[in-house]
């Protein structure tokens, strides 16, 4: 197995894996992939050529006590 940054060609397998694991609707998954997905923020674990796990490391701001 290998862990690497996602590539554009991984989106089909990411979509299928998400549906299989979380059971979300394709409408919801597609919304996320169209609006928030960025291959630079996604890491995949591949067994041969198949995506078997993924991590979306979305950038965000952390606010604590109004700071």
ROVO-177676 format. One record per atom (N, C-alpha, C, O): atom name; z negated, y, x negated; residue in three letters; residue number from 1. Coordinates in steps of 0.1 Angstrom, whole numbers, plus 5000, padded with zeros to 4 digits. Each point is the difference from the previous one (the first is absolute). Last residue first. Layout:
N
@atome CA zz Z yy Y xx X residu ALA num NUM $
...
//
This chain:
67
@atome N zz 4804 yy 5350 xx 5102 residu UNK num 67 $
@atome CA zz 5006 yy 5004 xx 4988 residu UNK num 67 $
@atome C zz 5012 yy 4991 xx 4996 residu UNK num 67 $
@atome O zz 5006 yy 5001 xx 4990 residu UNK num 67 $
@atome N zz 4962 yy 4996 xx 5049 residu UNK num 66 $
@atome CA zz 5009 yy 5012 xx 5001 residu UNK num 66 $
@atome C zz 5006 yy 5004 xx 4987 residu UNK num 66 $
@atome O zz 5007 yy 5010 xx 5000 residu UNK num 66 $
@atome N zz 4966 yy 4950 xx 5003 residu UNK num 65 $
@atome CA zz 4992 yy 5012 xx 5002 residu UNK num 65 $
@atome C zz 5008 yy 5013 xx 5001 residu UNK num 65 $
@atome O zz 4996 yy 5010 xx 4995 residu UNK num 65 $
@atome N zz 5034 yy 4955 xx 4989 residu UNK num 64 $
@atome CA zz 4986 yy 4997 xx 5001 residu UNK num 64 $
@atome C zz 4992 yy 5012 xx 5002 residu UNK num 64 $
@atome O zz 5001 yy 5009 xx 4991 residu UNK num 64 $
@atome N zz 5053 yy 4969 xx 5008 residu UNK num 63 $
@atome CA zz 4992 yy 5012 xx 5003 residu UNK num 63 $
@atome C zz 4986 yy 4995 xx 5002 residu UNK num 63 $
@atome O zz 4997 yy 4991 xx 5008 residu UNK num 63 $
@atome N zz 5054 yy 4992 xx 4971 residu UNK num 62 $
@atome CA zz 4986 yy 4996 xx 5004 residu UNK num 62 $
@atome C zz 4992 yy 5013 xx 5001 residu UNK num 62 $
@atome O zz 4999 yy 5008 xx 4991 residu UNK num 62 $
@atome N zz 5056 yy 4978 xx 5012 residu UNK num 61 $
@atome CA zz 4990 yy 5009 xx 4995 residu UNK num 61 $
@atome C zz 4987 yy 4996 xx 5005 residu UNK num 61 $
@atome O zz 4998 yy 4996 xx 5012 residu UNK num 61 $
@atome N zz 5049 yy 4974 xx 4978 residu UNK num 60 $
@atome CA zz 4992 yy 5007 xx 5010 residu UNK num 60 $
@atome C zz 4990 yy 5009 xx 4993 residu UNK num 60 $
@atome O zz 4997 yy 4999 xx 4988 residu UNK num 60 $
@atome N zz 5048 yy 4962 xx 5006 residu UNK num 59 $
@atome CA zz 4992 yy 5011 xx 4995 residu UNK num 59 $
@atome C zz 4993 yy 5007 xx 5011 residu UNK num 59 $
@atome O zz 5005 yy 5001 xx 5012 residu UNK num 59 $
@atome N zz 5007 yy 4946 xx 4988 residu UNK num 58 $
@atome CA zz 5004 yy 5013 xx 5005 residu UNK num 58 $
@atome C zz 4992 yy 5011 xx 4994 residu UNK num 58 $
@atome O zz 4988 yy 4999 xx 4999 residu UNK num 58 $
@atome N zz 5024 yy 4950 xx 4991 residu UNK num 57 $
@atome CA zz 4990 yy 5009 xx 4994 residu UNK num 57 $
@atome C zz 5004 yy 5014 xx 5004 residu UNK num 57 $
@atome O zz 5006 yy 5008 xx 4992 residu UNK num 57 $
@atome N zz 5003 yy 4939 xx 5025 residu UNK num 56 $
@atome CA zz 5005 yy 5014 xx 5002 residu UNK num 56 $
@atome C zz 4989 yy 5009 xx 4995 residu UNK num 56 $
@atome O zz 4990 yy 5002 xx 5006 residu UNK num 56 $
@atome N zz 5023 yy 4944 xx 4985 residu UNK num 55 $
@atome CA zz 4990 yy 5010 xx 5000 residu UNK num 55 $
@atome C zz 5007 yy 5014 xx 5001 residu UNK num 55 $
@atome O zz 5008 yy 5003 xx 4992 residu UNK num 55 $
@atome N zz 5002 yy 4939 xx 5016 residu UNK num 54 $
@atome CA zz 5004 yy 5014 xx 4998 residu UNK num 54 $
@atome C zz 4988 yy 5009 xx 5000 residu UNK num 54 $
@atome O zz 4990 yy 4997 xx 5007 residu UNK num 54 $
@atome N zz 5031 yy 4947 xx 4990 residu UNK num 53 $
@atome CA zz 4989 yy 5009 xx 5003 residu UNK num 53 $
@atome C zz 5005 yy 5014 xx 4996 residu UNK num 53 $
@atome O zz 5010 yy 5002 xx 4993 residu UNK num 53 $
@atome N zz 5020 yy 4962 xx 5005 residu UNK num 52 $
@atome CA zz 4989 yy 4992 xx 5007 residu UNK num 52 $
@atome C zz 4988 yy 5009 xx 5002 residu UNK num 52 $
@atome O zz 4990 yy 4995 xx 5007 residu UNK num 52 $
@atome N zz 5067 yy 5006 xx 4983 residu UNK num 51 $
@atome CA zz 4988 yy 5008 xx 5000 residu UNK num 51 $
@atome C zz 4989 yy 4992 xx 5008 residu UNK num 51 $
@atome O zz 5002 yy 4997 xx 5012 residu UNK num 51 $
@atome N zz 5040 yy 4981 xx 4960 residu UNK num 50 $
@atome CA zz 4994 yy 5002 xx 5013 residu UNK num 50 $
@atome C zz 4988 yy 5009 xx 4998 residu UNK num 50 $
@atome O zz 4991 yy 4998 xx 4992 residu UNK num 50 $
@atome N zz 5037 yy 4981 xx 4973 residu UNK num 49 $
@atome CA zz 5006 yy 5012 xx 5006 residu UNK num 49 $
@atome C zz 4994 yy 5005 xx 5013 residu UNK num 49 $
@atome O zz 5004 yy 5010 xx 5005 residu UNK num 49 $
@atome N zz 4968 yy 4960 xx 4963 residu UNK num 48 $
@atome CA zz 5014 yy 5000 xx 4999 residu UNK num 48 $
@atome C zz 5006 yy 5013 xx 5004 residu UNK num 48 $
@atome O zz 4997 yy 5010 xx 4995 residu UNK num 48 $
@atome N zz 4962 yy 4996 xx 5019 residu UNK num 47 $
@atome CA zz 5001 yy 4986 xx 4995 residu UNK num 47 $
@atome C zz 5014 yy 4997 xx 5000 residu UNK num 47 $
@atome O zz 5007 yy 4999 xx 5011 residu UNK num 47 $
@atome N zz 4965 yy 5051 xx 4988 residu UNK num 46 $
@atome CA zz 5012 yy 4991 xx 5004 residu UNK num 46 $
@atome C zz 4998 yy 4986 xx 4994 residu UNK num 46 $
@atome O zz 4996 yy 4998 xx 4988 residu UNK num 46 $
@atome N zz 4978 yy 5051 xx 5027 residu UNK num 45 $
@atome CA zz 4998 yy 4988 xx 4992 residu UNK num 45 $
@atome C zz 5011 yy 4991 xx 5005 residu UNK num 45 $
@atome O zz 5001 yy 4997 xx 5012 residu UNK num 45 $
@atome N zz 4996 yy 5059 xx 4989 residu UNK num 44 $
@atome CA zz 5002 yy 4987 xx 5007 residu UNK num 44 $
@atome C zz 4996 yy 4989 xx 4990 residu UNK num 44 $
@atome O zz 5002 yy 5002 xx 4988 residu UNK num 44 $
@atome N zz 4990 yy 5055 xx 5023 residu UNK num 43 $
@atome CA zz 5001 yy 4990 xx 4990 residu UNK num 43 $
@atome C zz 5001 yy 4986 xx 5008 residu UNK num 43 $
@atome O zz 4994 yy 4998 xx 5010 residu UNK num 43 $
@atome N zz 5013 yy 5059 xx 4999 residu UNK num 42 $
@atome CA zz 4999 yy 4987 xx 5005 residu UNK num 42 $
@atome C zz 5001 yy 4990 xx 4989 residu UNK num 42 $
@atome O zz 5009 yy 5001 xx 4992 residu UNK num 42 $
@atome N zz 4999 yy 5047 xx 5007 residu UNK num 41 $
@atome CA zz 4986 yy 4999 xx 5004 residu UNK num 41 $
@atome C zz 4997 yy 4985 xx 5005 residu UNK num 41 $
@atome O zz 4989 yy 4998 xx 5006 residu UNK num 41 $
@atome N zz 5055 yy 5018 xx 4980 residu UNK num 40 $
@atome CA zz 4991 yy 5003 xx 4989 residu UNK num 40 $
@atome C zz 4985 yy 4998 xx 5003 residu UNK num 40 $
@atome O zz 4992 yy 5000 xx 4991 residu UNK num 40 $
@atome N zz 5043 yy 4994 xx 5042 residu UNK num 39 $
@atome CA zz 4999 yy 4989 xx 4991 residu UNK num 39 $
@atome C zz 4992 yy 5003 xx 4988 residu UNK num 39 $
@atome O zz 4994 yy 4991 xx 4993 residu UNK num 39 $
@atome N zz 4999 yy 5028 xx 5056 residu UNK num 38 $
@atome CA zz 5006 yy 5005 xx 4988 residu UNK num 38 $
@atome C zz 4999 yy 4989 xx 4990 residu UNK num 38 $
@atome O zz 4989 yy 4995 xx 4997 residu UNK num 38 $
@atome N zz 5000 yy 5016 xx 5059 residu UNK num 37 $
@atome CA zz 5003 yy 4991 xx 4989 residu UNK num 37 $
@atome C zz 5007 yy 5007 xx 4989 residu UNK num 37 $
@atome O zz 5010 yy 5007 xx 5002 residu UNK num 37 $
@atome N zz 4979 yy 5013 xx 5042 residu UNK num 36 $
@atome CA zz 4990 yy 5000 xx 4989 residu UNK num 36 $
@atome C zz 5003 yy 4992 xx 4988 residu UNK num 36 $
@atome O zz 4995 yy 5003 xx 4989 residu UNK num 36 $
@atome N zz 5035 yy 5003 xx 5051 residu UNK num 35 $
@atome CA zz 4992 yy 5013 xx 4999 residu UNK num 35 $
@atome C zz 4991 yy 5000 xx 4988 residu UNK num 35 $
@atome O zz 4998 yy 5011 xx 4994 residu UNK num 35 $
@atome N zz 5030 yy 4950 xx 5019 residu UNK num 34 $
@atome CA zz 5008 yy 5012 xx 5000 residu UNK num 34 $
@atome C zz 4993 yy 5013 xx 4996 residu UNK num 34 $
@atome O zz 5006 yy 5008 xx 4993 residu UNK num 34 $
@atome N zz 4970 yy 4950 xx 5011 residu UNK num 33 $
@atome CA zz 5010 yy 4999 xx 4989 residu UNK num 33 $
@atome C zz 5010 yy 5012 xx 4999 residu UNK num 33 $
@atome O zz 5004 yy 5004 xx 4989 residu UNK num 33 $
@atome N zz 4964 yy 4994 xx 5047 residu UNK num 32 $
@atome CA zz 4993 yy 5001 xx 4987 residu UNK num 32 $
@atome C zz 5010 yy 5000 xx 4989 residu UNK num 32 $
@atome O zz 5000 yy 5008 xx 4991 residu UNK num 32 $
@atome N zz 5017 yy 4983 xx 5051 residu UNK num 31 $
@atome CA zz 4995 yy 5014 xx 4999 residu UNK num 31 $
@atome C zz 4994 yy 5002 xx 4987 residu UNK num 31 $
@atome O zz 5003 yy 5010 xx 4993 residu UNK num 31 $
@atome N zz 5009 yy 4946 xx 5017 residu UNK num 30 $
@atome CA zz 5012 yy 5009 xx 4996 residu UNK num 30 $
@atome C zz 4996 yy 5014 xx 4999 residu UNK num 30 $
@atome O zz 5005 yy 5008 xx 4992 residu UNK num 30 $
@atome N zz 4962 yy 4962 xx 5023 residu UNK num 29 $
@atome CA zz 5003 yy 4997 xx 4986 residu UNK num 29 $
@atome C zz 5012 yy 5009 xx 4996 residu UNK num 29 $
@atome O zz 4999 yy 5006 xx 4989 residu UNK num 29 $
@atome N zz 4989 yy 4996 xx 5056 residu UNK num 28 $
@atome CA zz 4990 yy 5006 xx 4992 residu UNK num 28 $
@atome C zz 5003 yy 4998 xx 4985 residu UNK num 28 $
@atome O zz 4999 yy 5010 xx 4992 residu UNK num 28 $
@atome N zz 5030 yy 4969 xx 5039 residu UNK num 27 $
@atome CA zz 5001 yy 5015 xx 5002 residu UNK num 27 $
@atome C zz 4990 yy 5007 xx 4991 residu UNK num 27 $
@atome O zz 5003 yy 5010 xx 4994 residu UNK num 27 $
@atome N zz 4997 yy 4943 xx 5009 residu UNK num 26 $
@atome CA zz 5010 yy 5005 xx 4990 residu UNK num 26 $
@atome C zz 5002 yy 5015 xx 5002 residu UNK num 26 $
@atome O zz 5003 yy 5007 xx 4990 residu UNK num 26 $
@atome N zz 4949 yy 4972 xx 5021 residu UNK num 25 $
@atome CA zz 5013 yy 5000 xx 5006 residu UNK num 25 $
@atome C zz 5010 yy 5005 xx 4989 residu UNK num 25 $
@atome O zz 4997 yy 5008 xx 4991 residu UNK num 25 $
@atome N zz 4959 yy 4966 xx 4993 residu UNK num 24 $
@atome CA zz 5004 yy 5012 xx 5006 residu UNK num 24 $
@atome C zz 5014 yy 5000 xx 5006 residu UNK num 24 $
@atome O zz 5008 yy 4991 xx 4996 residu UNK num 24 $
@atome N zz 4964 yy 4974 xx 4979 residu UNK num 23 $
@atome CA zz 5004 yy 4999 xx 5014 residu UNK num 23 $
@atome C zz 5004 yy 5013 xx 5007 residu UNK num 23 $
@atome O zz 5002 yy 5000 xx 5012 residu UNK num 23 $
@atome N zz 4982 yy 4985 xx 4941 residu UNK num 22 $
@atome CA zz 4992 yy 5009 xx 5009 residu UNK num 22 $
@atome C zz 5004 yy 4999 xx 5015 residu UNK num 22 $
@atome O zz 4992 yy 5004 xx 5008 residu UNK num 22 $
@atome N zz 5028 yy 4967 xx 4957 residu UNK num 21 $
@atome CA zz 4986 yy 5001 xx 4997 residu UNK num 21 $
@atome C zz 4992 yy 5008 xx 5011 residu UNK num 21 $
@atome O zz 4990 yy 4996 xx 5004 residu UNK num 21 $
@atome N zz 5058 yy 4999 xx 4999 residu UNK num 20 $
@atome CA zz 4994 yy 4987 xx 5000 residu UNK num 20 $
@atome C zz 4985 yy 5001 xx 4998 residu UNK num 20 $
@atome O zz 4993 yy 4992 xx 5007 residu UNK num 20 $
@atome N zz 5033 yy 5047 xx 4991 residu UNK num 19 $
@atome CA zz 5000 yy 4995 xx 5013 residu UNK num 19 $
@atome C zz 4993 yy 4986 xx 5001 residu UNK num 19 $
@atome O zz 4992 yy 4998 xx 5009 residu UNK num 19 $
@atome N zz 5014 yy 5022 xx 4949 residu UNK num 18 $
@atome CA zz 4991 yy 5008 xx 5008 residu UNK num 18 $
@atome C zz 4999 yy 4994 xx 5014 residu UNK num 18 $
@atome O zz 4989 yy 4999 xx 5005 residu UNK num 18 $
@atome N zz 5043 yy 4982 xx 4966 residu UNK num 17 $
@atome CA zz 4986 yy 4996 xx 4996 residu UNK num 17 $
@atome C zz 4990 yy 5008 xx 5009 residu UNK num 17 $
@atome O zz 4990 yy 4994 xx 5005 residu UNK num 17 $
@atome N zz 5055 yy 5017 xx 5000 residu UNK num 16 $
@atome CA zz 4998 yy 4987 xx 5005 residu UNK num 16 $
@atome C zz 4985 yy 4996 xx 4997 residu UNK num 16 $
@atome O zz 4994 yy 4994 xx 5009 residu UNK num 16 $
@atome N zz 5021 yy 5046 xx 4973 residu UNK num 15 $
@atome CA zz 5000 yy 5001 xx 5015 residu UNK num 15 $
@atome C zz 4996 yy 4987 xx 5006 residu UNK num 15 $
@atome O zz 4992 yy 4999 xx 5009 residu UNK num 15 $
@atome N zz 5016 yy 5003 xx 4944 residu UNK num 14 $
@atome CA zz 4987 yy 5007 xx 5004 residu UNK num 14 $
@atome C zz 4999 yy 5000 xx 5015 residu UNK num 14 $
@atome O zz 4989 yy 4998 xx 5005 residu UNK num 14 $
@atome N zz 5051 yy 4985 xx 4979 residu UNK num 13 $
@atome CA zz 4989 yy 4990 xx 4998 residu UNK num 13 $
@atome C zz 4987 yy 5007 xx 5003 residu UNK num 13 $
@atome O zz 4991 yy 4993 xx 5006 residu UNK num 13 $
@atome N zz 5046 yy 5035 xx 4995 residu UNK num 12 $
@atome CA zz 5002 yy 4990 xx 5010 residu UNK num 12 $
@atome C zz 4989 yy 4989 xx 5000 residu UNK num 12 $
@atome O zz 4994 yy 4997 xx 5010 residu UNK num 12 $
@atome N zz 5008 yy 5037 xx 4956 residu UNK num 11 $
@atome CA zz 4995 yy 5005 xx 5013 residu UNK num 11 $
@atome C zz 5002 yy 4990 xx 5011 residu UNK num 11 $
@atome O zz 4991 yy 4999 xx 5009 residu UNK num 11 $
@atome N zz 5022 yy 5000 xx 4943 residu UNK num 10 $
@atome CA zz 4988 yy 4992 xx 5004 residu UNK num 10 $
@atome C zz 4996 yy 5004 xx 5015 residu UNK num 10 $
@atome O zz 4992 yy 4993 xx 5006 residu UNK num 10 $
@atome N zz 5043 yy 5028 xx 4967 residu UNK num 9 $
@atome CA zz 5005 yy 4988 xx 5005 residu UNK num 9 $
@atome C zz 4988 yy 4991 xx 5005 residu UNK num 9 $
@atome O zz 5003 yy 4990 xx 5007 residu UNK num 9 $
@atome N zz 4989 yy 5052 xx 4971 residu UNK num 8 $
@atome CA zz 5006 yy 5002 xx 5013 residu UNK num 8 $
@atome C zz 5005 yy 4987 xx 5006 residu UNK num 8 $
@atome O zz 4999 yy 4999 xx 5013 residu UNK num 8 $
@atome N zz 4961 yy 4997 xx 4953 residu UNK num 7 $
@atome CA zz 5013 yy 5006 xx 4999 residu UNK num 7 $
@atome C zz 5006 yy 5001 xx 5014 residu UNK num 7 $
@atome O zz 4995 yy 4994 xx 5010 residu UNK num 7 $
@atome N zz 4952 yy 5004 xx 4967 residu UNK num 6 $
@atome CA zz 5010 yy 4996 xx 5010 residu UNK num 6 $
@atome C zz 5013 yy 5006 xx 4996 residu UNK num 6 $
@atome O zz 5001 yy 5011 xx 4995 residu UNK num 6 $
@atome N zz 4963 yy 4978 xx 4967 residu UNK num 5 $
@atome CA zz 5003 yy 5010 xx 5010 residu UNK num 5 $
@atome C zz 5011 yy 4995 xx 5009 residu UNK num 5 $
@atome O zz 5009 yy 4993 xx 4996 residu UNK num 5 $
@atome N zz 4962 yy 4969 xx 4982 residu UNK num 4 $
@atome CA zz 5009 yy 5011 xx 4996 residu UNK num 4 $
@atome C zz 5001 yy 5010 xx 5011 residu UNK num 4 $
@atome O zz 4996 yy 4998 xx 5011 residu UNK num 4 $
@atome N zz 4982 yy 4950 xx 4972 residu UNK num 3 $
@atome CA zz 4997 yy 5012 xx 5008 residu UNK num 3 $
@atome C zz 5008 yy 5011 xx 4994 residu UNK num 3 $
@atome O zz 5001 yy 5002 xx 4988 residu UNK num 3 $
@atome N zz 5005 yy 4941 xx 5013 residu UNK num 2 $
@atome CA zz 5000 yy 5013 xx 4993 residu UNK num 2 $
@atome C zz 4997 yy 5011 xx 5009 residu UNK num 2 $
@atome O zz 5003 yy 5000 xx 5012 residu UNK num 2 $
@atome N zz 4994 yy 4941 xx 4981 residu UNK num 1 $
@atome CA zz 5000 yy 5012 xx 5008 residu UNK num 1 $
@atome C zz 5000 yy 5012 xx 4991 residu UNK num 1 $
@atome O zz 4995 yy 5000 xx 4989 residu UNK num 1 $
//
